[in-house]
């Protein structure tokens, strides 16, 4: 490996670490309490097809999987150090629907709305990766603020009453030192579908900070 590539890989690793830590620096961002009905379930958000949707109308018989995502974060799209959770999105949608849940992606990166997270960039990303679920624009990060979403990705699993039953990371695959794979989200979905207790209801979200416009 050349010196240049070594430096690039080192910087990529540092970028992942900095992105992971960045969400914890803002004490104003507080995620929703577990078990509570989430806010803004009738709030209309525009999809890439020009239609508008709200969370309540999108729910399945068991609930709704909400994933705050974006187009550029290495935790979403992948890097030399991690394949990225985006690769799981379509599989997660199939798994969720098989267990009575619908799935939606939310882009709240308002500070990058004129660049990497513009509607045009979102359309391109969705087409390139074959997203099979709606990808909605959260104007002014309103839903992210209401949910207390910190990162891309940040997962919120809601039951049929629109109550929060799991929040955090999809799994632990970003942890290179893990001794076993933990599929937090799938385990929560499956437990709910089978009327069983969700053993892990909350994990730290891992990803890049959501790019809000400072008010």
C-alpha positions as CSV (number, residue, x, y, z in Angstrom):
1,X,0.0,0.0,0.0
2,X,1.4,3.4,-1.0
3,X,2.0,6.2,1.6
4,X,-0.8,8.2,-0.1
5,X,-3.3,5.4,0.3
6,X,-2.3,4.9,3.9
7,X,-3.0,8.5,4.6
8,X,-6.3,8.3,2.8
9,X,-7.4,5.3,4.8
10,X,-6.3,6.9,8.0
11,X,-8.3,10.0,7.3
12,X,-11.4,8.0,6.3
13,X,-11.2,6.1,9.6
14,X,-10.9,9.4,11.5
15,X,-13.8,10.8,9.5
16,X,-16.0,7.9,10.7
17,X,-14.9,8.4,14.3
18,X,-15.6,12.2,14.2
19,X,-18.9,11.6,12.5
20,X,-19.9,9.0,15.2
21,X,-19.0,11.4,18.0
22,X,-20.5,14.5,16.5
23,X,-24.1,13.8,17.4
24,X,-23.4,13.8,21.1
25,X,-22.1,17.3,21.2
26,X,-25.5,19.1,21.0
27,X,-27.3,18.9,24.4
28,X,-30.4,20.5,22.8
29,X,-31.1,17.3,20.8
30,X,-33.2,15.0,22.9
31,X,-34.7,11.9,21.4
32,X,-38.3,10.8,22.1
33,X,-39.1,8.8,25.2
34,X,-39.8,5.1,24.6
35,X,-43.5,4.1,24.8
36,X,-44.8,7.5,23.9
37,X,-46.9,8.4,20.8
38,X,-44.7,10.3,18.4
39,X,-45.5,13.8,17.3
40,X,-46.3,15.1,13.8
41,X,-47.8,11.9,12.5
42,X,-50.1,13.9,10.2
43,X,-47.3,16.2,9.1
44,X,-47.1,16.2,5.2
45,X,-43.7,15.7,3.6
46,X,-42.9,15.7,-0.1
47,X,-41.7,12.6,-1.8
48,X,-39.5,12.3,-4.8
49,X,-42.5,11.7,-7.0
50,X,-44.0,15.1,-6.0
51,X,-46.7,13.5,-3.8
52,X,-47.0,14.2,-0.1
53,X,-47.2,11.6,2.6
54,X,-47.6,11.5,6.4
55,X,-46.4,8.9,8.9
56,X,-49.9,7.9,10.1
57,X,-51.1,7.1,6.6
58,X,-48.0,5.1,5.8
59,X,-48.2,2.7,8.8
60,X,-48.7,-1.0,8.4
61,X,-50.8,-3.3,10.5
62,X,-48.0,-3.5,13.1
63,X,-46.5,-0.1,12.6
64,X,-43.9,1.9,10.8
65,X,-40.1,1.9,10.4
66,X,-38.7,5.4,10.1
67,X,-35.1,5.8,9.1
68,X,-33.4,9.3,9.0
69,X,-31.0,9.0,6.1
70,X,-29.0,11.1,3.5
71,X,-26.9,10.8,0.4
72,X,-23.3,11.2,1.5
73,X,-22.6,10.0,5.0
74,X,-20.1,7.1,5.0
75,X,-22.3,5.4,7.6
76,X,-25.1,5.3,5.0
77,X,-23.3,4.9,1.7
78,X,-20.2,3.1,3.0
79,X,-16.4,3.6,3.1
80,X,-13.2,1.6,3.1
81,X,-13.9,0.8,6.7
82,X,-17.6,0.0,6.7
83,X,-19.9,-1.2,3.9
84,X,-22.7,1.3,4.9
85,X,-26.2,0.6,6.2
86,X,-27.8,1.7,2.9
87,X,-27.0,-1.7,1.5
88,X,-29.5,-3.2,3.9
89,X,-32.4,-0.8,3.2
90,X,-34.2,-2.8,0.6
91,X,-33.8,-6.0,2.6
92,X,-35.0,-4.2,5.7
93,X,-38.1,-3.0,3.9
94,X,-38.9,-6.6,2.8
95,X,-38.3,-7.9,6.3
96,X,-40.4,-5.1,7.8
97,X,-43.3,-5.7,5.5
98,X,-43.2,-9.5,6.1
99,X,-43.7,-8.6,9.7
100,X,-46.5,-6.1,9.3
101,X,-44.4,-2.9,9.2
102,X,-44.0,-0.3,6.4
103,X,-40.7,1.6,6.0
104,X,-39.9,5.2,5.0
105,X,-36.6,7.1,4.6
106,X,-36.4,10.7,5.8
107,X,-33.8,13.2,4.6
108,X,-33.5,16.1,7.1
109,X,-30.2,17.6,6.0
110,X,-31.6,21.0,5.4
111,X,-28.2,22.7,5.5
112,X,-27.2,20.7,2.4
113,X,-30.5,21.1,0.5
114,X,-28.9,23.1,-2.2
115,X,-26.1,20.6,-2.7
116,X,-25.6,16.9,-1.8
117,X,-29.1,16.5,-0.3
118,X,-31.1,18.4,-2.9
119,X,-34.2,16.8,-4.2
120,X,-32.3,16.1,-7.5
121,X,-29.5,14.4,-5.6
122,X,-32.0,12.4,-3.6
123,X,-33.7,11.2,-6.8
124,X,-30.4,10.2,-8.3
125,X,-29.4,8.3,-5.2
126,X,-32.7,6.5,-4.9
127,X,-32.6,5.5,-8.6
128,X,-28.9,4.4,-8.4
129,X,-29.5,2.2,-5.4
130,X,-33.0,1.1,-6.3
131,X,-34.7,2.3,-3.2
132,X,-38.0,0.4,-2.8
133,X,-39.4,2.6,-0.1
134,X,-40.5,6.3,-0.1
135,X,-37.7,8.8,0.4
136,X,-39.2,12.0,1.9
137,X,-37.9,15.6,2.3
138,X,-38.1,16.9,5.8
139,X,-38.1,20.7,5.2
140,X,-36.3,22.7,7.8
141,X,-35.6,19.4,9.7
142,X,-39.0,19.8,11.4
143,X,-39.6,16.0,11.8
144,X,-36.0,15.4,12.9
145,X,-36.3,18.2,15.5
146,X,-39.6,16.8,16.8
147,X,-38.2,13.3,17.0
148,X,-34.8,14.4,18.4
149,X,-33.1,12.6,15.5
150,X,-29.3,12.9,15.7
151,X,-27.7,11.0,13.0
152,X,-27.8,9.5,9.5
153,X,-28.9,6.8,9.9
154,X,-31.1,7.1,13.1
155,X,-33.9,4.5,13.4
156,X,-37.3,4.9,15.0
157,X,-39.6,1.8,15.1
158,X,-43.2,2.7,15.8
159,X,-46.1,0.3,16.6
160,X,-49.6,0.5,15.2
161,X,-50.5,3.2,17.8
162,X,-47.6,5.3,16.6
163,X,-45.8,4.7,19.8
164,X,-42.0,4.4,19.9
165,X,-40.9,0.8,20.6
166,X,-37.2,0.9,19.4
167,X,-34.7,3.6,18.6
168,X,-31.1,3.8,17.7
169,X,-28.8,1.9,15.3
170,X,-29.8,-0.8,12.8
171,X,-27.1,-3.3,14.1
172,X,-23.6,-3.3,15.5
173,X,-21.7,-4.1,12.3
174,X,-19.9,-0.7,12.3
175,X,-18.1,-1.9,15.4
176,X,-14.9,-3.6,14.2
177,X,-14.2,-5.0,17.6
178,X,-17.5,-6.7,18.1
179,X,-17.4,-10.4,19.1
180,X,-20.8,-11.2,17.7
181,X,-23.4,-9.6,15.4
182,X,-26.4,-7.9,17.1
183,X,-29.4,-7.2,14.8
184,X,-31.1,-4.8,17.1
185,X,-33.7,-3.5,14.6
186,X,-34.7,-6.9,13.1
187,X,-34.9,-8.4,16.5
188,X,-37.3,-5.6,17.6
189,X,-39.4,-6.0,14.5
190,X,-39.6,-9.8,14.9
191,X,-40.4,-9.5,18.6
192,X,-43.3,-7.1,18.0
193,X,-44.7,-9.2,15.2
194,X,-44.7,-12.2,17.5
195,X,-46.1,-10.4,20.5
196,X,-42.9,-10.9,22.4
197,X,-41.0,-8.5,24.6
198,X,-38.4,-6.4,22.8
199,X,-35.2,-7.1,24.7
200,X,-33.2,-4.2,23.4
201,X,-35.4,-1.1,23.0
202,X,-32.7,1.5,22.6
203,X,-29.1,1.7,21.4
204,X,-26.8,4.7,20.7
205,X,-27.4,6.0,17.1
206,X,-24.2,5.8,15.0
207,X,-23.6,8.0,12.0
208,X,-23.0,11.5,10.8
209,X,-24.8,14.4,12.5
210,X,-28.0,15.6,10.7
211,X,-27.1,18.9,9.0
212,X,-29.6,21.4,10.4
213,X,-29.8,25.1,9.6
214,X,-28.8,27.0,12.6
215,X,-31.7,29.1,13.9
